Amino acid sequence: MTHLVTTLATAEMDTAKSKVTDKILPMIAEWQTRPLARVYPVVFLDAIHFKVRKDNRIVNKAAYSVLAIDMNGQKEILGI
C-alpha cells in the first residue's frame, strides 16, 4: 500500500511541476528577449559553484548571475 501511495504522490508532483513549467516558460522567453539599455554604468557578475554528478563522476559547475544598475539607478538582472 505504501508503494502505491508513494507512486501516486510522485505522479501528482510530476503533473504539478509540468503545469508550473508550462505556465512560466512563456514568461521566461519574454524575459530573455526583452530589450536592454545601451549603457549600464555599473555591472556585477557573480557565481555560485557547486558539484554535480556527470557520467558517473563528480564535476564542478558554476551558475552565473549578472546584475546591472541602469542610468536611472534601477537594478536589473541581465542574465542568469
CYANA upper distance limits for C-alpha pairs under 8 A (distance plus 0.5 A):
  1 MET  CA      5 VAL  CA      6.84
  2 THR  CA      6 THR  CA      6.61
  3 HIS  CA      7 THR  CA      6.52
  4 LEU  CA      8 LEU  CA      6.64
  5 VAL  CA      9 ALA  CA      6.51
  6 THR  CA     10 THR  CA      6.56
  7 THR  CA     11 ALA  CA      6.74
  8 LEU  CA     12 GLU  CA      6.73
  9 ALA  CA     13 MET  CA      6.71
 10 THR  CA     14 ASP  CA      6.70
 11 ALA  CA     15 THR  CA      6.76
 12 GLU  CA     16 ALA  CA      6.67
 13 MET  CA     17 LYS  CA      6.60
 14 ASP  CA     18 SER  CA      6.63
 15 THR  CA     19 LYS  CA      6.76
 16 ALA  CA     20 VAL  CA      6.77
 17 LYS  CA     21 THR  CA      6.53
 18 SER  CA     22 ASP  CA      6.52
 19 LYS  CA     23 LYS  CA      6.70
 20 VAL  CA     24 ILE  CA      6.80
 21 THR  CA     25 LEU  CA      6.46
 22 ASP  CA     26 PRO  CA      8.24
 23 LYS  CA     27 MET  CA      8.31
 24 ILE  CA     28 ILE  CA      6.72
 25 LEU  CA     29 ALA  CA      6.74
 26 PRO  CA     30 GLU  CA      6.68
 27 MET  CA     31 TRP  CA      6.67
 28 ILE  CA     32 GLN  CA      6.65
 29 ALA  CA     33 THR  CA      6.82
 30 GLU  CA     34 ARG  CA      6.62
 37 ALA  CA     70 ASP  CA      7.93
 39 VAL  CA     70 ASP  CA      7.58
 39 VAL  CA     71 MET  CA      7.90
 40 TYR  CA     68 ALA  CA      6.73
 40 TYR  CA     69 ILE  CA      6.42
 40 TYR  CA     70 ASP  CA      5.29
 40 TYR  CA     71 MET  CA      6.93
 41 PRO  CA     68 ALA  CA      8.29
 41 PRO  CA     69 ILE  CA      7.09
 41 PRO  CA     70 ASP  CA      6.91
 41 PRO  CA     71 MET  CA      7.18
 42 VAL  CA     68 ALA  CA      6.09
 42 VAL  CA     69 ILE  CA      5.78
 42 VAL  CA     70 ASP  CA      7.77
 43 VAL  CA     66 VAL  CA      7.52
 43 VAL  CA     67 LEU  CA      6.33
 43 VAL  CA     68 ALA  CA      4.76
 43 VAL  CA     69 ILE  CA      7.00
 44 PHE  CA     66 VAL  CA      6.21
 44 PHE  CA     67 LEU  CA      5.60
 44 PHE  CA     68 ALA  CA      6.55
 45 LEU  CA     64 TYR  CA      7.61
 45 LEU  CA     65 SER  CA      6.45
 45 LEU  CA     66 VAL  CA      5.19
 45 LEU  CA     67 LEU  CA      7.04
 46 ASP  CA     64 TYR  CA      6.18
 46 ASP  CA     65 SER  CA      5.87
 46 ASP  CA     66 VAL  CA      6.99
 47 ALA  CA     62 ALA  CA      6.55
 47 ALA  CA     63 ALA  CA      5.87
 47 ALA  CA     64 TYR  CA      4.77
 47 ALA  CA     65 SER  CA      6.68
 48 ILE  CA     62 ALA  CA      6.03
 48 ILE  CA     63 ALA  CA      5.89
 48 ILE  CA     64 TYR  CA      7.17
 49 HIS  CA     60 ASN  CA      7.31
 49 HIS  CA     61 LYS  CA      6.19
 49 HIS  CA     62 ALA  CA      4.87
 49 HIS  CA     63 ALA  CA      7.05
 50 PHE  CA     60 ASN  CA      6.24
 50 PHE  CA     61 LYS  CA      5.99
 50 PHE  CA     62 ALA  CA      6.79
 51 LYS  CA     58 ILE  CA      6.73
 51 LYS  CA     59 VAL  CA      6.01
 51 LYS  CA     60 ASN  CA      5.05
 51 LYS  CA     61 LYS  CA      6.51
 52 VAL  CA     58 ILE  CA      5.96
 52 VAL  CA     59 VAL  CA      6.00
 52 VAL  CA     60 ASN  CA      6.90
 52 VAL  CA     61 LYS  CA      7.42
 53 ARG  CA     57 ARG  CA      5.90
 53 ARG  CA     58 ILE  CA      4.99
 53 ARG  CA     59 VAL  CA      6.78
 54 LYS  CA     58 ILE  CA      6.67
 54 LYS  CA     59 VAL  CA      7.21
 63 ALA  CA     80 ILE  CA      7.79
 64 TYR  CA     79 GLY  CA      8.38
 64 TYR  CA     80 ILE  CA      6.15
 65 SER  CA     77 ILE  CA      7.99
 65 SER  CA     78 LEU  CA      8.23
 65 SER  CA     79 GLY  CA      6.15
 65 SER  CA     80 ILE  CA      4.85
 66 VAL  CA     77 ILE  CA      6.36
 66 VAL  CA     78 LEU  CA      5.84
 66 VAL  CA     79 GLY  CA      5.61
 66 VAL  CA     80 ILE  CA      6.92
 67 LEU  CA     75 LYS  CA      7.39
 67 LEU  CA     76 GLU  CA      6.23
 67 LEU  CA     77 ILE  CA      4.99
 67 LEU  CA     78 LEU  CA      6.26
 67 LEU  CA     79 GLY  CA      7.89
 68 ALA  CA     75 LYS  CA      6.20
 68 ALA  CA     76 GLU  CA      5.81
 68 ALA  CA     77 ILE  CA      6.81
 68 ALA  CA     78 LEU  CA      7.14
 69 ILE  CA     73 GLY  CA      6.06
 69 ILE  CA     74 GLN  CA      5.89
 69 ILE  CA     75 LYS  CA      5.00
 69 ILE  CA     76 GLU  CA      6.68
 70 ASP  CA     74 GLN  CA      5.98
 70 ASP  CA     75 LYS  CA      7.06
 70 ASP  CA     76 GLU  CA      7.92
